[in-house]
């Protein structure tokens, strides 16, 4: 019989379609859909030799005389630009604001033919450090209210350039979704005197049904009311609202856990498209006791349709417990995954 579950952190309902639920292995892509790529593409704007120096805001290592291992550049076609004043216009029911903000791209590696699952742990950690450095810089701008940190992997996830890259956008407003989720976190704190994410972590670790990876500082788990197959949250054990306040040890541990999870997806599901987003507190709310930051990872193994658009609810055709068990059993080193793509 179908079951409805509610995520207490977001108050969103999900339908688990148990009567048409698919086994986790049924989500495995039949064969690698990735085209064979060269390690270098002379036409790629992110490959070495094609750098546009005027767009660069950061590189690692910092010594420009050495070959770069990571670069951060201003988006050539930005969603928002820093040169405007933040102005608001009100006209009855019509409201607008100038498109002020920042939009940058993290070129994660010089190699054109790789992805985080095939990179080293150090490379994944380096991307997270770049997020942190640039996020702190963005928040020096008093017009910035919130920063979104995200990565799109694959066409279904919205990527337009193949070369491995992530992005961050600094906004002059706090998105409505963050406002709603923050309100729900505050209500839970008011009602029960504790952070809802801390309670979720306690319950997930105690049950051990939906945990995928647990480390010293982080827990990766499939939420009880996951809205899609293999949807995961990676949350810090230490309570805190602000991703930017993470210590170096925590950031490196997050990189290690994220690397493990992405490799499990790569070998277990044959390199699915995915998005990950770091959900952190708005700039003016980092001290709010009821907020707890985390990283959300959404493999794009199914598609939303009319019901989801019309209701705002999702139908999940994979039981969260089954998704977690499948990923736990998938070795991060690819052993036993003969049907998966070759490591390049």
C-alpha positions in Angstrom: 0.0 0.0 0.0 1.3 3.5 -0.8 2.6 5.6 2.1 2.9 9.3 2.7 5.9 10.5 4.7 6.7 14.0 5.9 10.1 15.5 6.3 10.0 17.3 9.6 12.8 19.6 8.7 10.9 21.0 5.7 7.3 19.9 6.4 7.1 18.6 2.8 5.1 15.5 2.1 6.3 12.7 -0.1 4.4 9.8 -1.6 6.2 6.5 -1.5 4.6 4.5 -4.4 5.3 1.1 -2.8 3.0 -0.7 -5.3 5.2 0.4 -8.2 8.4 0.8 -6.3 11.5 -0.3 -8.2 14.4 -2.2 -6.9 17.6 0.0 -6.5 19.4 -1.9 -9.2 16.6 -1.0 -11.7 17.9 2.6 -11.6 21.3 1.6 -12.9 21.9 3.1 -16.3 22.2 0.4 -19.0 25.6 1.6 -20.1 27.7 4.6 -19.7 26.0 7.5 -21.5 29.1 9.6 -21.3 31.0 10.2 -24.5 34.6 9.4 -24.5 36.4 12.6 -23.7 40.0 13.7 -24.3 42.0 15.0 -21.3 42.3 18.3 -23.1 39.9 20.0 -25.5 41.3 23.0 -27.4 37.8 24.4 -27.8 36.9 24.2 -24.1 37.1 27.6 -22.3 38.1 25.9 -19.0 41.0 23.9 -20.4 44.6 25.1 -19.8 45.8 27.5 -22.4 42.3 29.0 -22.9 42.3 31.0 -19.6 40.8 34.5 -19.7 43.0 36.2 -17.1 40.6 39.2 -16.7 37.9 36.9 -15.4 40.0 35.1 -12.8 39.4 35.8 -9.1 41.4 33.0 -7.5 43.6 30.0 -8.3 45.3 27.2 -6.5 48.1 27.1 -5.9 48.3 30.9 -5.4 51.7 31.1 -7.1 50.8 32.1 -10.7 54.2 30.9 -11.9 53.1 27.3 -11.2 50.5 25.3 -13.2 47.1 25.7 -11.7 45.1 22.9 -10.1 41.9 24.9 -9.6 40.7 28.3 -10.9 37.8 30.5 -9.9 36.5 32.8 -12.6 33.7 35.2 -13.0 30.9 33.7 -15.1 31.1 35.1 -18.6 27.3 35.1 -18.8 26.4 35.9 -15.1 22.9 35.6 -13.6 23.8 38.7 -11.5 26.5 41.4 -11.7 28.3 43.3 -9.0 28.3 46.8 -10.6 24.7 47.9 -9.8 23.2 49.5 -6.7 20.6 47.4 -4.9 17.3 49.2 -5.7 13.8 48.1 -5.1 10.7 49.2 -7.1 7.1 48.7 -5.8 4.1 49.3 -8.0 1.0 47.8 -6.7 1.4 44.0 -7.0 4.5 44.5 -9.2 7.8 44.3 -7.4 11.3 44.3 -8.8 14.9 44.7 -7.8 18.1 45.5 -9.6 20.1 42.3 -10.5 23.0 43.0 -8.3 25.2 40.1 -7.0 28.0 37.8 -7.9 28.3 34.7 -10.0 31.5 32.7 -10.2 32.6 29.4 -11.6 35.0 27.0 -9.9 37.0 25.1 -12.6 37.7 22.1 -10.4 40.6 20.6 -12.4 42.7 21.2 -15.5 41.6 17.8 -16.9 38.6 17.8 -19.3 37.8 14.1 -19.0 37.1 13.5 -15.3 34.5 14.1 -12.6 34.6 14.3 -8.8 34.0 10.6 -8.5 37.2 9.9 -10.4 39.2 12.7 -8.9 41.3 12.4 -5.8 40.0 13.2 -2.3 42.3 16.2 -2.3 40.7 17.6 -5.4 37.2 17.3 -4.0 38.4 19.0 -0.8 40.0 21.7 -2.8 36.7 22.6 -4.4 35.0 22.9 -1.0 37.8 25.2 0.2 37.3 27.4 -2.8 33.6 27.6 -2.0 34.5 28.7 1.5 37.1 31.3 0.4 34.9 32.9 -2.2 31.8 32.7 -0.1 33.6 34.7 2.7 34.6 37.3 0.1 31.1 37.6 -1.3 29.8 38.3 2.2 32.0 41.3 2.5 29.6 43.0 0.1 26.8 44.5 2.3 24.3 44.0 -0.6 24.6 40.2 -0.4 22.0 38.4 1.7 22.6 34.8 0.7 25.1 32.7 -1.2 24.1 29.5 -3.1 26.9 26.9 -3.6 26.2 24.2 -6.1 27.4 21.7 -8.7 25.5 20.3 -11.8 26.8 17.1 -13.2 25.3 16.0 -16.5 22.7 17.3 -19.0 19.7 16.2 -16.9 21.2 18.2 -14.0 21.4 21.3 -16.1 25.1 21.5 -17.1 26.0 23.1 -20.4 29.8 22.7 -20.3 31.4 19.3 -19.8 34.6 20.3 -18.1 34.2 19.7 -14.4 33.1 22.8 -12.6 31.0 24.1 -9.8 29.3 27.4 -9.2 28.3 29.9 -6.5 25.9 32.8 -6.8 25.6 35.6 -4.2 22.0 37.0 -4.0 20.6 40.4 -2.9 17.6 38.6 -1.3 17.0 35.4 0.6 15.1 32.9 -1.6 11.6 32.1 -0.4 12.4 28.4 0.0 15.1 29.2 2.5 12.6 31.5 4.4 10.0 28.7 4.6 12.5 26.1 5.7 14.0 28.4 8.3 10.5 29.1 9.6 9.9 25.4 10.0 13.2 24.9 11.8 12.3 27.7 14.2 8.9 26.2 14.9 10.4 22.8 15.7 12.9 24.4 18.0 10.2 26.4 19.7 8.0 23.2 20.1 10.7 20.7 21.2 13.7 22.8 22.4 16.1 21.3 20.0 17.4 21.5 16.4 15.4 19.4 14.0 18.5 18.4 12.1 20.3 17.3 15.2 17.3 15.2 16.1 17.3 13.7 12.6 20.9 12.8 12.9 20.4 11.2 16.3 17.5 9.1 15.0 19.2 8.1 11.7 22.3 6.9 13.5 20.2 5.1 16.1 18.1 3.3 13.4 21.0 2.8 11.0 18.5 2.0 8.2 19.2 5.0 5.9 22.8 5.9 6.8 25.1 5.6 3.8 28.4 6.9 5.3 29.3 8.0 8.8 32.6 9.7 9.6 34.0 11.6 12.5 32.4 14.9 11.5 29.6 14.0 9.0 26.7 11.7 8.4 25.5 10.9 4.8 21.9 9.5 4.8 18.9 9.1 2.7 16.1 11.1 4.4 13.1 9.2 5.8 10.9 11.2 3.4 13.4 11.4 0.5 11.6 13.0 -2.5 13.5 11.0 -5.1 15.5 7.8 -5.4 19.0 8.0 -3.7 18.4 11.6 -2.6 20.9 12.2 0.2 21.8 14.7 2.9 25.3 15.1 4.2 25.1 16.9 7.6 27.7 17.9 10.1 27.5 16.2 13.5 28.5 19.6 15.1 25.6 21.9 15.3 26.0 25.1 13.3 24.1 27.3 10.9 27.0 28.4 8.7 29.0 26.4 6.2 31.6 29.1 6.2 32.3 28.5 9.9 33.5 24.9 9.2 37.0 24.1 10.4 39.7 22.8 8.0 39.4 19.4 9.6 35.6 19.4 9.1 35.9 20.6 5.5 38.4 17.9 4.6 36.2 15.3 6.3 33.2 16.6 4.2 35.3 16.2 1.1 36.2 12.7 2.0 32.5 11.7 2.7 31.3 13.5 -0.5 34.0 11.7 -2.5 32.9 8.3 -1.1 29.2 9.0 -1.8 29.9 10.2 -5.4 32.0 7.1 -6.1 29.2 4.8 -4.8 26.8 6.6 -7.2 29.3 6.4 -10.0 30.0 2.6 -9.7 26.6 1.6 -8.3 24.4 3.5 -10.7 26.7 3.9 -13.7 27.6 7.6 -13.3 24.1 9.2 -13.0 23.6 13.0 -13.5 23.2 14.8 -10.2 23.1 18.1 -8.4 24.5 19.0 -5.1 23.8 22.1 -3.1 25.2 23.4 0.2 22.2 24.6 2.2 23.5 27.2 4.7 22.1 30.0 6.7 21.4 33.5 5.1 24.1 36.0 5.8 22.2 37.8 8.6 21.0 34.6 10.3 24.3 32.6 10.8 23.8 33.0 14.6 20.3 31.6 14.7 20.4 28.6 17.1 17.7 26.6 15.3 19.5 26.5 11.9 21.8 23.6 10.8 23.6 23.6 7.5 24.0 20.6 5.3 24.8 19.4 1.7 21.9 18.0 -0.4 22.7 15.5 -3.2 20.1 14.7 -5.8 20.8 12.0 -8.4 18.7 12.7 -11.5 17.5 9.1 -12.1 13.9 10.0 -12.6 11.8 12.9 -13.9 9.2 15.2 -12.4 5.9 15.4 -14.2 2.5 17.1 -14.0 1.6 15.9 -10.5 4.9 17.3 -9.0 4.4 20.6 -10.8 0.7 20.8 -9.8 1.1 19.8 -6.1 4.6 20.6 -5.0 4.8 17.0 -3.8 7.0 14.3 -5.1 6.3 10.6 -5.8 9.3 8.5 -4.9 9.3 5.0 -6.5 12.3 3.8 -4.4 12.1 3.1 -0.7 14.7 5.3 1.1 15.7 2.3 3.2 16.4 0.3 0.0 18.3 3.1 -1.6 20.5 3.5 1.4 21.2 -0.3 1.7 22.1 -0.4 -2.0 24.6 2.4 -1.6 26.1 1.1 1.6 26.8 -2.2 -0.2 28.4 -0.5 -3.2 32.2 -0.3 -2.7 33.5 3.2 -3.2 36.6 1.6 -4.9 34.4 0.1 -7.7 35.2 -3.5 -6.7 32.5 -5.8 -8.0 31.1 -3.1 -10.3 32.0 -4.7 -13.6 29.1 -3.1 -15.3 30.2 0.4 -14.4 32.3 2.8 -16.6 36.1 2.4 -16.6 38.1 4.7 -14.4 40.0 7.2 -16.5 
